[in-house]
Amino acid sequence: MRVQVMPAKRSGSSKTIFDRPVREEDIHPGEDDHVAVSVLADGIYRDKSKYRYTFELSEAEIRAILAANAR
């Protein structure tokens, strides 16, 4: 999984803050029957900073991702 950040309201450069395959230990049960993917990623401004990002996906959202990938 690759996570890139960039300004939302103006043009600017992007920065890749996470770039590796998701591992089994990154995936956990979330709230309300969601699946949580939680990873440690670099900071935006300082390379020594680390932040935990958690994405909670419903079954319908996972199906939508799989369907988009099958096209």
C-alpha positions in Angstrom: 0.0 0.0 0.0 1.3 3.4 -0.9 0.1 6.6 0.9 0.9 9.9 -0.6 0.0 13.3 0.8 -0.2 16.6 -1.0 -2.0 20.0 -0.6 -5.8 19.8 -1.1 -6.6 23.3 -2.1 -3.5 24.3 -4.1 -1.0 22.7 -6.4 2.1 21.5 -4.7 4.4 18.5 -4.5 3.4 15.2 -3.0 5.3 13.1 -0.5 5.1 9.4 -0.1 4.7 8.7 3.7 4.1 4.9 3.5 5.1 2.4 0.9 5.1 -1.3 1.7 2.7 -4.3 1.5 0.1 -4.4 4.2 0.9 -7.2 6.7 -1.4 -9.5 8.6 -0.5 -7.7 11.8 -1.7 -4.4 10.3 -5.3 -5.7 10.0 -7.6 -5.8 13.0 -11.4 -5.9 13.8 -12.8 -2.4 13.7 -16.0 -0.9 15.1 -19.5 -1.8 13.7 -18.3 -4.9 11.8 -15.6 -2.9 9.9 -12.1 -4.0 9.2 -9.3 -1.7 10.4 -6.0 -1.3 8.7 -3.5 0.5 10.9 0.0 1.4 9.8 2.8 3.6 11.1 3.8 6.2 8.5 6.3 9.0 8.2 5.4 12.6 9.1 4.8 15.1 6.5 7.3 17.7 7.5 9.9 15.8 9.5 11.3 12.5 8.5 11.9 11.4 12.1 8.2 11.8 13.0 5.9 8.8 12.9 2.1 8.8 12.9 -0.4 5.9 13.1 -3.0 6.0 10.4 -6.1 3.8 10.8 -8.5 3.2 8.0 -11.8 1.4 8.9 -13.5 -0.2 5.9 -17.0 -1.7 5.8 -17.7 -4.9 3.8 -19.3 -2.9 1.1 -16.2 -0.6 0.8 -14.0 -3.7 0.5 -16.2 -5.1 -2.2 -16.1 -1.8 -4.1 -12.3 -1.9 -4.0 -12.2 -5.5 -5.2 -14.7 -4.6 -8.0 -12.6 -1.7 -9.1 -9.5 -3.8 -9.1 -11.2 -6.5 -11.3 -11.9 -4.0 -14.1 
